[in-house]
Amino acid sequence: MAAEQTEVSENTAVRVALWRAMHVQVDPPPHVLEDEIGLRLVAPDRDWRRRPDMDPHGTGPFRAAIVARARFIEDLVVEQVDSGVGQYVVLGAGLDTFAQRRPEIASRIKVFEVDQPGPQAWKRQRLIETGYGIPDWLRLVPVDFETNENWWDQLCAADFDPGKPAIVASTGVTLYLTKDTNAATLRQLAALAPGSTVAMTFLLPTELLADADRSGLQTSQKGASASGTPFISFYAPDEMLALARESGFQSVRHISGSSLADRYFADRTDGLRPSTGEDVLIATT
């Protein structure tokens, strides 16, 4: 498992999990999202907060954006479950911890986490080692995207019912995939049962970012390229909405990152605000 641990320890999922924990440990309350479970799973060295990408001041806008999108997705999932939807799919789950943090909601439905086999095997092992375990309602669905393994077939084989409504979340994924792959994913998701909802984040082109955030995006791009996971796809909101309509969704809407800032950070007195650059598509069948 050592190879898988090395792979996981260096990837974006770990950075996101540590930023969520930093929000709790560094930023004053009220906290937009309280999530230190990912930190427990990763179990980094004691000096993890001294990492350059964990600088409390320099990374504030980024961790704020991460917790804002996570909170928005979580609120959406709770809303959908309360309205009767019984299946939740997380595409590119990484170190998502909804199942562990919100078992009172998750245990009422089936939760499917879709991810690469190596990182997911490591996560499975850490969930067991830390005492969270794998409850019957949580399905870890390994899919080898590099060999073009069909994620839909694997999902259905894990007891997903395509004939029943679902909510599907895909955050921080589209930027790493080609536009053809993203289009194919949306076409597949548009075939979900009526009453299903898809929430998918996408990265804006540099020219659409606030001036203050452009240098941060460029730094992130350089780091991603250096680590072998370059940012590939960017979308203007109108382009993403058009793509979702063409894919067959009945209704589509755009949620801007600035609207999430207004929703979750408006009354803060510490000046913490999310960076701009990542927006959300909400599409329903």
N, C-alpha and C positions, 0 to 999 in steps of 0.2 A: 504493500500500500504506500510505500515511501514515494514512489514516482507520482502517484496521484496526489499525495499531500503537497509535494513540491509544486505541482501544476496548480493546485487550488490556492496555495499560499501566495502566489504571485499574481493572481488574476483580479479582474475588476470586481468580482463578487465579494472578495474579501475587503477591498477598499470601501465598497458601499456599506458592508456590514460594520466596519469600524467607524465610518462616519456616522452611522445611525447611533452607535454607542456613544460617540463623542458628543452628539447632540444632548444626550442625557447627562454626561459627565462634565461638560464644559459650559454649555449654554444654560442660563437661568430659566426656571420655569416661568410660564407653563410650557411644557414640552409638547411639540406637535405630534410626536410619536415616541413612545417609550419602548426601546428595543435594545437590550444588551444580550439577547440570546445568541445572536450571530457572533458576538465577541466571545461568548463562552465556547461556542463550537470551534472557532478559529484558534482560541487559546494562544495568542501571540506572546512574544517575549515581553517582559515587564516594561521595557522602554519603548513599546509600540507607539506611544503618543509622541515620541521624538522623531519618528519617520518624517522625511520632508513632505510627504503627501498628507500628513496628519497635523500640520502646523495649525494650531487653534484659530489664529487670526487670518492667515492667508486662505484657509479652506472654508471659512464660514459660509460664504454664498453657495458653495458646492454642496456641503452637507445639508444646508437648508433646503436646497432644491431636491435632494435625495429624500429627505423626510417628508417634504410636501407631496411629492408624487406618491410615496408609499402610503401616506395618510389618505390621499384622495382615492387611491385604488381600494384601500381597506374600507373606507366609507361607502364606496360603490358596491363592494361585495356584500357588506352587511345589509344595505338597502335591497339588493337583489335577493338575498336569502330570505329576508323578511317578507318579500313579495311572492315567495314560493319556489324560486329557482333552487335546484338541488345538486348542481354540479359546478365546481370551480376548477378551472384549468390555468396553471401558471406555466407559460411557455418561456423557457430559459430561466428556470426558477432560481438558480444560483443558491444563495444563502437566505432565501425568503423564509420568514419565520412566522407567518400568519397562523399556521396550524398549531404552533407551540404557544404563541402569545394569546390567541383567541380561541381556545378549544371549546368554549361555550357556544361559539358560532360554527366553527369548523366541524364539530362532531355531529351537527344536524344535517350535514351534506356529505358528498364525496369530494375530496380535494385531490387533484392530480398535478403532480409536479413533474414537468418534462425538462430534461437536461441531458448533457453529455454523460456517457457511462462512467468515466473516471471520476470527475468531480462529484457525481451523484453517489457513487459507491463510497467515497470518502465521507460525504455528508451523512449517509445512512449509518456508517460506522460511528461517527461522532454523536449522532442522535442517540444511539444505543449506549455509548460510553458515558454520556452526560445524563442519562436517566430519562430522557424524553421519549425514547422508543419510537416505534412506528405503529400507531393505532390502526385498526381495521379500516377506518374511513380515509386514511391517507395513503395514496398510491404514488410511489416513486417510479416514474416511467423513463428508463434510460433510452436515449435515441442517439445513434451515432450519425450526426449530420454530415460528418466528413466523408462518410461512405454512401451518402444520399439515402440513408435508411428513412423510410416513410414514417414521419411522426404521427400521422393520423391513424395508420394501421396499428402502431404500437399503443397509441392511446386507447383505441377501441378494444385491443387485446387485454388492456388493464381494467376492463369493465366499465369504460365510459359508454354511455348510452346516447348515440347520435340522434335518437328520436325524441329526446327530452331537452328542454332549454338548459343552457349553461351560461356562465359568465367566464370569459377568457381574458387574462391579463398578460401583456407582453411589454415589459419595461426595460429600457436600455438594451434592446436587441436589434432593432431595425438598422441602426447605424453601422453595425458590423456585417450586414448582409447586403448582397446586391439588390438592386431595385427589382430585378426579375424574380428573385427569391421572395422578396417581400410581397410582390404582387401575387405570386402563387399561393403564399400563405393566406393572404386576404381572400382569395377566391375560395380556398378550402374552408375558411371560417365562415364565409357568407352562406355556406351550405348547412350551417348549424340549424337546429330546429327553431321554428318561429318562437320569438320571445327571448332569444339569446342576445347577449351583449358582449361586445369586444372592446377592451380598453388597450390601446397600443401607443406607446410613446414614440416620438420621432425627433430627430435633430434638425434644427433650422440651419439654412445656409448662413455663412458668416455675416453677409450684408444685412441680414434681418435681425441681428443681435443688437442689443444696446451697446453703445460705444464702450462702456466700462467692462463689458463681458467678453469682448472680442479677443483680447490678449489671453484670457484664461482658456478660451476654446482652442486657440492656436497652441498653447502650451500642452493642453490635453491631447491634441492631435499628434504632436511630436512624440509625446510619451507613449501613446497607443501604437504608433508606427514603430517606435524603437522596441517595443515589447512583442511585436509580431501580430498585433491585433488592430490594424489601422481602421480608422473611420472611413466607411465606403459610401454610405448613402445619406443624403440630406434632402429635406423636403420643405418647400414653402407650404403653409397651411392649405391653400387652395389646391395645390397639387395632391396632397394626401387625401383631402376630401374627395377630389375627382377620382382618384384611384379606388377608394372605398366604394363609391357609387358604381363605378364600372365593374367592380368585383361582384356586385349583386346585393349589397346591403340596402335595406329598405329606408333606413334613416341614418344620417351621419352628422356629427357636430364636432367642432374644434374647441378644445379647452386650452387656453394659453397658459404659459408658465406664470405670467404676471397676474392672471386671475387667481391662480393657486396661492400666490404671494398675498394677494388681497384677502383671500379666504382664511388663511391660516396664520398670517404674520402681521395683520393690520394693527393690532393693539399692543404690539411689543414695544418696550421702551429701551431695549438694548441695541436697536439698529439692525438686528439680524434680518436679512432678507435673502430670498433665493436668487441665484443668478438666472439670467434668461438664456434661452437656447434650446430647451427641450419642451415640446408641447405634447398634448395628448389628443388622440383620435378616439372618439366614442362612436361605435357603429352598432346598429341593432338589426336583427333579422325580422 
